[in-house]
């Protein structure tokens, strides 16, 4: 679930730190145009990982099938060298359609305050035979982030939006067993928008959006039919200065079949 969010604040805060050195007064911290190369690496954490979110919490992403329980509870942590994200959520599903909501927080290293993140997504399983070793899903997800406030003492508040649309595929190595090993790969088209405004929201002093491709690779370990752990790594493509995002997520199916 958590990888959805490590993308949008990364470079923005790096730029903030650079500007602090040049503008001791901080009052005009966000008034000028940031360096484009630095900022592009910032638009990768919040929106790059919807492929690993609750919106794709089906066997095609290494999690238990909804045939083992119509409700799935999940939680995870995502991180790279610049930021860490925690998230939890719930997903409802059938043999075909599934969707969920999530709540999380992002902590940017070296910057005070946190970003509160709200996410939602929908998915559709294109191959519905649970016994088949090959699984394929289509998913779309988005998130909104608020905060931190008063970024680096600049009297500006941060706000972000992100989305991902993509495909997730998996191959079950031992489909006849209760414990399963499920390598997965996902490819998606992602977008982010990041804004910083004054406290009264009357003036937006920073506004940047970007689009890029993400590739997510992971392995689902189905401990039981209803419980799974999934380590993964996500690579943002076409974003200069971006860094891989590492994640560990877990999911538990509850309820009737």
RARABEL-V852729 format. One record per pair of residues at least 12 apart in sequence whose ideal C-beta (glycine too) atoms are under 7 Angstrom apart, sorted by the first residue. I is the first residue (numbers start at 1). GAP is how many residues later the second one is. Records with the same first field share a line. If there is no record, write none. Layout:
# RARABEL-V852729
I->GAP ; GAP
This chain:
# RARABEL-V852729
1->51 ; 52 ; 53 ; 73 ; 74 ; 75 ; 86 ; 88 ; 101 ; 248
2->74 ; 75 ; 76 ; 83 ; 84 ; 85 ; 102 ; 245 ; 247
3->45 ; 46 ; 49 ; 75 ; 229 ; 231 ; 242 ; 244
4->42 ; 45 ; 46 ; 49 ; 115 ; 137 ; 139
5->40 ; 41 ; 80 ; 82 ; 99 ; 101 ; 112 ; 138 ; 140
6->39 ; 40 ; 42 ; 43 ; 72 ; 74 ; 77 ; 79 ; 100 ; 239
7->36 ; 37 ; 38 ; 39 ; 40 ; 41 ; 155 ; 185
8->34 ; 35 ; 37 ; 38 ; 39 ; 137 ; 152 ; 154 ; 184 ; 186
9->33 ; 36 ; 37 ; 74 ; 97 ; 99 ; 106 ; 149
10->31 ; 32 ; 34 ; 35 ; 72 ; 73
11->27 ; 28 ; 29 ; 30 ; 31 ; 32 ; 230
12->27 ; 30 ; 182
13->95 ; 98
14->24 ; 28
15->19 ; 20 ; 23 ; 24
16->13 ; 135 ; 136
17->93
20->132
26->126 ; 127 ; 128
27->128
29->123 ; 125 ; 127
30->124 ; 126 ; 166 ; 175 ; 176
31->174
37->203 ; 204
38->203
39->169
40->170 ; 199 ; 200 ; 201
41->198 ; 199 ; 200 ; 201
43->149 ; 151 ; 167 ; 196
44->192 ; 195 ; 198
45->38 ; 40 ; 200
46->60 ; 71 ; 97 ; 99 ; 114 ; 116 ; 146
47->115 ; 116 ; 117 ; 143 ; 144 ; 145
48->142 ; 166 ; 186 ; 188 ; 197
49->29 ; 165 ; 167 ; 185 ; 196
50->71 ; 89 ; 91 ; 114 ; 138
51->88 ; 113 ; 115 ; 117 ; 135 ; 137 ; 163 ; 165
52->164 ; 166 ; 180 ; 182 ; 195 ; 197
53->49 ; 66 ; 68 ; 88
54->20 ; 35 ; 37 ; 46 ; 48 ; 67
55->44 ; 45 ; 66 ; 67 ; 68 ; 84 ; 85 ; 86
56->67 ; 81 ; 83 ; 112
57->15 ; 17 ; 34 ; 41 ; 43 ; 194
58->35 ; 40 ; 65 ; 67 ; 79
59->71 ; 76 ; 111 ; 123
60->65 ; 75 ; 76 ; 77 ; 108 ; 109 ; 110
61->76 ; 107 ; 109 ; 123 ; 125 ; 159
62->108 ; 120 ; 122 ; 156 ; 157 ; 158 ; 166 ; 168
63->157 ; 165 ; 167 ; 188
64->158 ; 161 ; 162 ; 163 ; 164 ; 187 ; 189
65->65
66->27 ; 28 ; 29 ; 32
67->28 ; 63 ; 190
68->157 ; 158 ; 185 ; 189
69->157 ; 184 ; 185 ; 186 ; 188
70->22 ; 23 ; 185 ; 186
71->19 ; 21 ; 182 ; 183 ; 184
72->19 ; 21 ; 179 ; 180 ; 181
73->17 ; 179 ; 181
74->14 ; 15 ; 17 ; 175 ; 176 ; 177
75->12 ; 13 ; 175
76->171 ; 172 ; 173 ; 174
77->170 ; 171
78->167 ; 169
79->167
80->163 ; 164 ; 165 ; 166
81->162
82->26 ; 27 ; 161
83->23 ; 24 ; 25 ; 26
84->23
85->19 ; 21
86->18 ; 19
87->15 ; 16 ; 17 ; 30
88->14 ; 15
89->12 ; 13 ; 14
95->30 ; 33
96->28 ; 29 ; 32
97->27
98->25
99->22 ; 23 ; 24
100->21
101->18 ; 19
102->17
103->15
104->13
105->12
106->39
111->37 ; 41
112->36
113->34 ; 35 ; 36
114->33 ; 34
115->30 ; 31 ; 32 ; 33 ; 43
116->29 ; 30 ; 31
117->26 ; 28
118->25 ; 26
119->22 ; 23 ; 24
120->21 ; 22
121->18 ; 19 ; 20
122->18
123->14 ; 15 ; 16
124->13 ; 14
125->12
126->12
131->44
133->38 ; 39 ; 42
134->37
135->34 ; 35 ; 37
136->31 ; 33
137->31
138->29
139->27 ; 29
140->25
141->22 ; 23
142->20 ; 21
143->19
144->17
145->14 ; 15
146->13
151->45
155->43 ; 44
156->40 ; 41 ; 42 ; 49
157->39 ; 40 ; 42
158->38
159->36 ; 38
160->32 ; 33 ; 34
161->32
162->28 ; 29 ; 30
163->27 ; 28
164->24 ; 25 ; 26 ; 50
165->23 ; 24
166->20 ; 21 ; 22 ; 23
167->19 ; 20
168->16 ; 18
169->15 ; 16
170->12 ; 13 ; 14
171->12
178->46 ; 47
179->43 ; 44
180->42
181->38 ; 40
182->37 ; 38 ; 40
183->36
184->34 ; 35 ; 36
185->31 ; 32
186->30
187->28
188->26
189->24
190->22 ; 24
191->18 ; 20
192->17 ; 18
193->16
194->14
195->12
210->29
212->24 ; 25 ; 26 ; 27
213->24 ; 25
214->20 ; 21 ; 22 ; 23
215->20 ; 22
216->16 ; 18
217->15 ; 16
218->12 ; 13 ; 14
219->12
226->26 ; 27
227->25
228->22 ; 23
229->21
230->19
231->17
232->15
233->12 ; 13
